[in-house]
Amino acid sequence: MRTLPATSLWRDRQFRTFWSAQGVSEFGDRISELALPLIAVTLLNASPSQVGFLTAAVWLPNLASLFIGAWVDQRRDKRPLMIAADLSRTVLLLSLPAAYWLDLLTLGQLYVVAILAGIAHVVFNTAYSSFFVRLVSRDHFLEANSKLSSTRSISFMGGPALGGLLVQWLTAPVAVLADALSFVFSAIQVSRLDTAPGPADGAGESLLGRARAGMRYLLRHPYLRYTLACSTTINFFNLIGAALLILFASRTLGLSAGTIGLAFGIGASGGLLGALAATPLTRLIGVGPLIAIGAFVFPASIAIAALASGPLWVRATALGAADFVGMFAVMCYDIPQNSLQASVTHEQMRSRVSGAYSSINYGVRPLGAIVGGFLGTWLGVRETLLISSASGFLAVLWLLRSPIIRTRSLEGLEPPALRT
């Protein structure tokens, strides 16, 4: 592994190159995350259930993460896979404005694009988990995760506002062009990186055997199995509400695309503050306690938006406030948790463990989105958001049974030995 100097990562050209790729791509993602459901809601008159199915389609490929991660781990150099994933998403997103201009756009196409782009996303992320530890040294895990998360938070500030304006000026399908171009830039930047390939792993082992080994390692791990249970609980309930949030903001709160984007953009400043605060808060109260606090507050924040009423400015402010609190909390959850996972996962297991983790953690998101769609139709959208907000308590219960809650720092943590 390449050893970096004991200075800021901003001095490292390799990290800066990857950071720029990630930053531009994140801004593009924020535009699509707003534009895709707005295409369904405003152009195709989708029902709550159909919007739930669209959100489910985005996350459905994560069910295959177990096998994708095992397949990715067979490749020593992960960069070609990451580049191919970026270029694939470019082509898929370009099909949406093309179909719109030809008057051929349908919900069916949205579902297909969401699923195929989701597969590319899984390939990129499972490759990234191994790539990350070759990009930065162990001593820089927290700093790197903080910087990358800060950039992601900035994208949540500017991306939705820009996306809302582009949707109003150019229509939602055309706005997706910006995300397509961001993946081109990401592919170019990743191709410029010069990181040493990882060790060849599991030669001669079948794909099924590798997948089983990754799942077995994950479920036996004293830290990973509890972070998995906590994150899976949050993701299931969070998607119940998140699948309907834009629909709720548009139809129930009566906000325009520009106002929704602006509220999300302003609210996302909480993510930037959370990313900047996560490392000092970790030193102050400890890794485990901060993870627990973030796990509780993040899902609860959606209730602020769900209870909104009154004048337009109050409704818009409530939406922004919910996003602010949630984004701050999720940074306080993600940054220490990601750094903890990187510290306690064996080098030879990273991609397949990442795949196994995602197959469960993100694999429940389609189910949550579908449940949210049905609950929104049956009980009402506002009531469904309130149900979603109650999940934090359940998530924290997993941590109380684990060694995570007692973990103060990453020092001295080592991966368990591989079983033969």
C-alpha positions as CSV (number, residue, x, y, z in Angstrom):
1,M,0.0,0.0,0.0
2,R,1.2,3.5,-0.8
3,T,2.3,5.5,2.3
4,L,1.3,9.1,2.3
5,P,3.1,11.9,4.1
6,A,1.9,12.9,7.5
7,T,0.3,16.1,6.1
8,S,-3.1,17.0,4.7
9,L,-4.4,14.9,1.9
10,W,-4.9,18.1,-0.1
11,R,-1.2,17.8,-0.8
12,D,-1.6,14.4,-2.4
13,R,-2.2,14.6,-6.1
14,Q,-3.7,11.1,-6.3
15,F,-6.3,11.9,-3.7
16,R,-7.1,15.3,-5.2
17,T,-7.7,13.7,-8.6
18,F,-10.1,11.1,-7.1
19,W,-11.8,13.8,-5.0
20,S,-12.5,15.9,-8.1
21,A,-14.0,12.9,-9.8
22,Q,-16.2,12.1,-6.8
23,G,-17.2,15.8,-6.3
24,V,-18.4,16.4,-9.9
25,S,-20.2,13.0,-10.0
26,E,-22.0,13.7,-6.7
27,F,-23.3,17.0,-8.0
28,G,-24.7,15.2,-11.0
29,D,-26.3,12.6,-8.8
30,R,-28.2,15.3,-6.9
31,I,-29.7,16.6,-10.1
32,S,-30.9,13.1,-11.1
33,E,-32.2,12.2,-7.7
34,L,-34.5,15.2,-8.0
35,A,-35.2,14.9,-11.7
36,L,-36.1,11.2,-12.0
37,P,-39.1,11.3,-9.5
38,L,-40.2,14.6,-10.9
39,I,-40.3,13.1,-14.4
40,A,-42.6,10.4,-12.9
41,V,-44.7,12.8,-10.9
42,T,-45.0,15.8,-13.2
43,L,-44.7,14.4,-16.7
44,L,-46.1,10.8,-16.3
45,N,-48.6,11.4,-13.5
46,A,-47.3,8.6,-11.4
47,S,-49.2,7.4,-8.3
48,P,-47.6,7.0,-4.9
49,S,-47.2,3.3,-5.5
50,Q,-45.6,3.9,-8.9
51,V,-43.1,6.4,-7.3
52,G,-42.4,3.8,-4.7
53,F,-41.7,1.2,-7.4
54,L,-39.3,3.7,-9.2
55,T,-37.3,4.2,-6.0
56,A,-37.3,0.4,-5.5
57,A,-35.9,0.0,-9.0
58,V,-33.0,2.3,-8.1
59,W,-32.0,0.0,-5.2
60,L,-33.1,-3.4,-6.5
61,P,-29.6,-4.3,-8.0
62,N,-28.1,-4.2,-4.5
63,L,-29.8,-7.6,-3.9
64,A,-27.1,-8.9,-6.3
65,S,-24.3,-7.1,-4.5
66,L,-23.2,-10.3,-2.8
67,F,-22.3,-11.9,-6.1
68,I,-21.1,-8.7,-7.8
69,G,-18.7,-8.1,-4.9
70,A,-17.3,-11.7,-5.1
71,W,-16.8,-11.2,-8.9
72,V,-15.2,-7.8,-8.4
73,D,-12.7,-9.2,-5.9
74,Q,-11.3,-11.5,-8.6
75,R,-9.9,-8.4,-10.4
76,R,-6.7,-7.1,-9.0
77,D,-7.1,-3.7,-10.6
78,K,-10.4,-2.2,-9.8
79,R,-10.0,1.0,-11.8
80,P,-11.3,-0.5,-15.2
81,L,-14.5,-1.6,-13.5
82,M,-15.0,1.8,-12.0
83,I,-14.5,3.5,-15.3
84,A,-16.8,1.1,-17.1
85,A,-19.5,1.7,-14.5
86,D,-19.2,5.5,-15.0
87,L,-19.5,5.2,-18.8
88,S,-22.4,2.8,-18.6
89,R,-24.4,5.3,-16.5
90,T,-23.6,8.0,-19.0
91,V,-25.2,6.1,-21.8
92,L,-28.2,5.1,-19.8
93,L,-29.0,8.6,-18.6
94,L,-28.6,10.0,-22.1
95,S,-31.5,7.7,-23.2
96,L,-33.9,9.8,-21.1
97,P,-33.7,13.1,-22.8
98,A,-33.5,11.3,-26.2
99,A,-36.8,9.5,-25.5
100,Y,-38.3,12.8,-24.2
101,W,-37.4,14.6,-27.4
102,L,-38.9,11.8,-29.5
103,D,-42.1,11.7,-27.3
104,L,-41.4,8.1,-26.3
105,L,-40.7,8.5,-22.6
106,T,-42.5,6.1,-20.3
107,L,-42.5,4.8,-16.7
108,G,-41.2,1.5,-18.1
109,Q,-38.1,3.2,-19.4
110,L,-37.6,5.0,-16.1
111,Y,-37.7,1.6,-14.3
112,V,-35.2,0.0,-16.8
113,V,-32.8,2.9,-16.6
114,A,-33.0,3.0,-12.8
115,I,-32.2,-0.8,-12.6
116,L,-29.3,-0.8,-15.0
117,A,-27.8,2.4,-13.6
118,G,-28.2,0.8,-10.2
119,I,-26.2,-2.3,-11.3
120,A,-23.4,0.0,-12.5
121,H,-23.6,1.8,-9.2
122,V,-23.1,-1.4,-7.3
123,V,-20.1,-2.4,-9.4
124,F,-18.5,1.0,-8.8
125,N,-19.1,0.9,-5.0
126,T,-17.9,-2.7,-4.5
127,A,-14.7,-1.9,-6.4
128,Y,-14.3,1.3,-4.5
129,S,-14.2,-0.4,-1.1
130,S,-10.9,-2.1,-2.1
131,F,-9.6,0.8,-4.2
132,F,-10.0,3.2,-1.2
133,V,-7.5,1.5,1.0
134,R,-4.9,1.6,-1.8
135,L,-5.6,5.3,-2.4
136,V,-5.0,6.4,1.2
137,S,-3.1,5.0,4.1
138,R,-4.8,3.6,7.3
139,D,-3.7,6.7,9.2
140,H,-5.8,8.9,6.8
141,F,-9.0,6.9,6.8
142,L,-10.9,9.3,9.0
143,E,-9.5,12.4,7.1
144,A,-10.2,10.9,3.7
145,N,-13.8,9.9,4.6
146,S,-14.4,13.3,6.2
147,K,-13.2,15.1,3.1
148,L,-15.1,12.9,0.7
149,S,-18.2,13.2,2.8
150,S,-17.8,17.0,3.1
151,T,-17.8,17.2,-0.7
152,R,-20.8,15.0,-0.9
153,S,-22.5,17.3,1.6
154,I,-21.7,20.3,-0.5
155,S,-23.2,18.6,-3.5
156,F,-26.4,18.2,-1.5
157,M,-26.3,21.9,-0.8
158,G,-25.8,23.1,-4.4
159,G,-27.0,20.1,-6.4
160,P,-30.7,20.1,-5.6
161,A,-31.0,23.9,-6.0
162,L,-29.2,23.7,-9.4
163,G,-31.3,20.6,-10.3
164,G,-34.6,22.4,-9.4
165,L,-33.7,25.4,-11.6
166,L,-32.7,23.1,-14.5
167,V,-35.9,21.2,-14.2
168,Q,-37.9,24.4,-14.3
169,W,-35.9,25.9,-17.1
170,L,-35.2,22.9,-19.3
171,T,-37.6,20.2,-18.0
172,A,-36.6,17.2,-15.9
173,P,-35.5,14.8,-18.7
174,V,-33.1,17.4,-20.1
175,A,-31.7,18.2,-16.7
176,V,-30.5,14.6,-16.4
177,L,-27.9,15.5,-19.1
178,A,-25.8,17.2,-16.4
179,D,-25.5,13.9,-14.5
180,A,-24.6,12.0,-17.6
181,L,-21.7,14.5,-18.3
182,S,-20.5,14.2,-14.7
183,F,-19.9,10.5,-15.1
184,V,-17.8,11.2,-18.2
185,F,-15.6,13.5,-16.1
186,S,-15.4,10.9,-13.3
187,A,-14.3,8.2,-15.7
188,I,-11.5,10.5,-17.1
189,Q,-10.2,11.4,-13.7
190,V,-10.3,7.8,-12.4
191,S,-8.3,6.7,-15.5
192,R,-5.6,9.2,-14.5
193,L,-5.0,7.5,-11.1
194,D,-1.9,5.4,-10.6
195,T,-2.7,3.1,-7.7
196,A,-1.0,-0.3,-7.2
197,P,-3.4,-3.2,-8.0
198,G,-4.5,-5.3,-5.0
199,P,-3.4,-8.9,-4.3
200,A,-5.0,-11.6,-6.4
201,D,-7.5,-13.3,-4.1
202,G,-9.3,-16.7,-4.1
203,A,-7.8,-18.1,-7.3
204,G,-9.6,-21.2,-8.4
205,E,-12.5,-20.5,-6.0
206,S,-16.0,-20.5,-7.5
207,L,-18.1,-17.3,-7.5
208,L,-20.6,-19.0,-5.2
209,G,-17.9,-20.0,-2.9
210,R,-16.4,-16.5,-2.8
211,A,-19.9,-15.0,-2.1
212,R,-20.5,-17.5,0.7
213,A,-17.1,-16.7,2.2
214,G,-17.9,-12.9,2.1
215,M,-21.3,-13.4,3.8
216,R,-19.8,-15.8,6.4
217,Y,-17.1,-13.3,7.2
218,L,-19.6,-10.5,7.5
219,L,-22.1,-12.4,9.7
220,R,-19.4,-13.8,12.1
221,H,-17.6,-10.5,12.5
222,P,-18.1,-9.0,16.0
223,Y,-18.3,-5.4,14.6
224,L,-19.6,-5.8,11.1
225,R,-22.7,-7.9,11.8
226,Y,-24.0,-5.2,14.3
227,T,-23.3,-2.3,12.0
228,L,-25.1,-4.2,9.3
229,A,-28.2,-4.8,11.5
230,C,-28.3,-1.1,12.5
231,S,-27.9,0.2,9.0
232,T,-30.3,-2.2,7.5
233,T,-33.0,-1.2,10.0
234,I,-32.4,2.5,9.2
235,N,-32.4,1.9,5.5
236,F,-35.7,-0.1,5.4
237,F,-37.7,2.5,7.4
238,N,-35.9,5.5,5.9
239,L,-36.9,4.4,2.3
240,I,-40.5,4.1,3.4
241,G,-40.5,7.8,3.8
242,A,-37.8,8.9,1.3
243,A,-39.6,7.2,-1.5
244,L,-42.5,9.6,-1.0
245,L,-40.7,12.8,0.2
246,I,-40.6,14.6,-3.2
247,L,-44.1,13.6,-4.0
248,F,-45.2,14.9,-0.5
249,A,-43.3,18.2,-1.0
250,S,-44.8,18.7,-4.5
251,R,-48.4,17.6,-4.0
252,T,-49.1,18.0,-0.2
253,L,-46.9,20.9,0.7
254,G,-47.6,22.5,-2.7
255,L,-43.9,23.4,-3.4
256,S,-42.5,24.0,-6.9
257,A,-39.5,22.1,-8.2
258,G,-37.3,25.2,-7.7
259,T,-38.5,25.6,-4.1
260,I,-38.0,21.9,-3.3
261,G,-34.5,22.1,-4.7
262,L,-33.7,25.3,-2.8
263,A,-35.0,23.8,0.5
264,F,-32.9,20.6,0.0
265,G,-29.9,22.7,-1.0
266,I,-30.1,24.9,2.1
267,G,-30.9,22.0,4.4
268,A,-28.0,20.0,3.1
269,S,-25.6,22.5,4.7
270,G,-26.2,20.3,7.8
271,G,-24.3,17.6,6.0
272,L,-21.3,19.8,5.4
273,L,-21.3,20.8,9.1
274,G,-21.8,17.2,10.1
275,A,-18.8,16.1,7.9
276,L,-16.6,18.8,9.4
277,A,-17.8,18.0,13.0
278,A,-17.7,14.2,12.8
279,T,-13.9,13.8,13.4
280,P,-13.7,16.2,16.4
281,L,-17.0,14.8,17.8
282,T,-15.5,11.3,17.5
283,R,-12.5,12.4,19.5
284,L,-14.8,14.1,22.1
285,I,-17.4,11.4,22.7
286,G,-16.0,8.3,20.9
287,V,-16.7,6.4,17.7
288,G,-19.4,4.1,19.0
289,P,-21.5,6.7,20.9
290,L,-21.4,9.1,17.9
291,I,-22.6,6.3,15.6
292,A,-25.5,5.6,18.0
293,I,-26.6,9.2,18.2
294,G,-26.5,9.6,14.4
295,A,-28.5,6.3,14.0
296,F,-31.3,7.7,16.2
297,V,-31.5,11.3,14.9
298,F,-31.1,10.7,11.2
299,P,-34.4,8.9,10.6
300,A,-36.3,11.0,13.2
301,S,-35.6,14.2,11.3
302,I,-38.2,13.4,8.6
303,A,-40.9,14.1,11.1
304,I,-40.1,17.8,10.9
305,A,-41.3,17.8,7.2
306,A,-44.2,15.5,7.9
307,L,-45.7,17.8,10.5
308,A,-45.3,20.9,8.3
309,S,-48.3,23.2,7.7
310,G,-49.1,26.9,7.4
311,P,-47.9,29.5,5.0
312,L,-45.7,28.5,2.0
313,W,-42.5,29.8,3.6
314,V,-43.2,27.7,6.8
315,R,-43.7,24.6,4.7
316,A,-40.5,25.2,2.7
317,T,-38.6,26.0,5.9
318,A,-39.8,22.8,7.5
319,L,-38.6,20.7,4.5
320,G,-35.2,22.4,4.7
321,A,-34.9,22.0,8.4
322,A,-35.7,18.3,8.2
323,D,-33.0,17.9,5.6
324,F,-30.5,19.9,7.7
325,V,-31.0,17.8,10.8
326,G,-31.0,14.5,8.9
327,M,-27.9,15.4,6.9
328,F,-25.9,16.5,10.0
329,A,-26.9,13.2,11.7
330,V,-26.1,10.9,8.8
331,M,-22.6,12.4,8.5
332,C,-22.1,11.7,12.2
333,Y,-23.2,8.1,11.6
334,D,-21.5,7.4,8.2
335,I,-18.0,8.8,8.8
336,P,-17.1,7.0,12.0
337,Q,-18.9,3.8,10.8
338,N,-17.2,3.7,7.4
339,S,-13.8,4.3,9.1
340,L,-14.5,1.6,11.6
341,Q,-15.4,-0.9,8.9
342,A,-12.3,-0.1,6.9
343,S,-10.2,-0.7,10.0
344,V,-11.7,-4.1,10.9
345,T,-12.1,-5.7,7.5
346,H,-9.4,-8.0,6.2
347,E,-7.6,-6.8,3.0
348,Q,-8.5,-9.9,1.0
349,M,-12.2,-9.7,1.9
350,R,-13.0,-6.0,1.2
351,S,-14.9,-6.2,-2.1
352,R,-16.8,-9.3,-1.3
353,V,-17.7,-8.2,2.2
354,S,-18.8,-4.8,0.7
355,G,-21.0,-6.8,-1.7
356,A,-22.4,-9.0,1.0
357,Y,-23.0,-5.9,3.2
358,S,-24.7,-4.0,0.4
359,S,-26.9,-7.0,-0.6
360,I,-28.6,-6.8,2.8
361,N,-28.1,-3.2,3.8
362,Y,-29.2,-1.7,0.5
363,G,-31.1,-4.7,-0.6
364,V,-33.9,-3.8,1.8
365,R,-34.3,-0.4,0.3
366,P,-36.5,-1.6,-2.6
367,L,-38.7,-3.4,-0.1
368,G,-38.9,-0.2,2.0
369,A,-39.7,1.9,-1.0
370,I,-42.5,-0.5,-2.1
371,V,-43.9,-0.6,1.4
372,G,-43.8,3.2,1.5
373,G,-45.7,3.4,-1.7
374,F,-48.4,1.1,-0.6
375,L,-48.7,2.7,2.9
376,G,-48.8,6.1,1.2
377,T,-51.8,5.0,-0.9
378,W,-53.5,3.2,2.0
379,L,-52.8,5.4,5.1
380,G,-51.8,8.7,3.4
381,V,-48.4,10.1,2.6
382,R,-48.0,12.3,5.7
383,E,-48.8,9.4,8.0
384,T,-46.3,7.2,6.2
385,L,-43.5,9.7,6.7
386,L,-44.2,9.7,10.5
387,I,-44.0,5.9,10.5
388,S,-40.6,6.2,8.8
389,S,-39.3,8.6,11.4
390,A,-39.7,6.2,14.2
391,S,-37.0,3.7,13.0
392,G,-34.0,5.3,14.9
393,F,-35.0,3.7,18.2
394,L,-35.1,0.2,16.7
395,A,-31.7,0.8,15.0
396,V,-30.0,1.8,18.2
397,L,-31.1,-1.3,20.0
398,W,-28.7,-3.4,17.8
399,L,-25.8,-1.2,18.9
400,L,-26.6,-1.7,22.6
401,R,-25.8,-5.4,22.2
402,S,-22.5,-4.9,20.4
403,P,-18.9,-3.9,21.2
404,I,-19.4,-0.8,18.9
405,I,-21.1,1.2,21.6
406,R,-18.0,0.8,23.8
407,T,-15.5,1.7,21.0
408,R,-13.9,5.0,21.7
409,S,-11.3,5.2,18.9
410,L,-9.9,3.2,16.0
411,E,-6.5,2.7,17.6
412,G,-5.7,-0.9,18.2
413,L,-8.5,-2.3,16.0
414,E,-7.4,-5.1,13.7
415,P,-9.3,-7.4,11.3
416,P,-9.9,-10.9,12.7
417,A,-7.8,-13.6,11.2
418,L,-9.2,-15.4,8.1
419,R,-10.5,-18.9,8.8
420,T,-9.3,-21.6,6.5
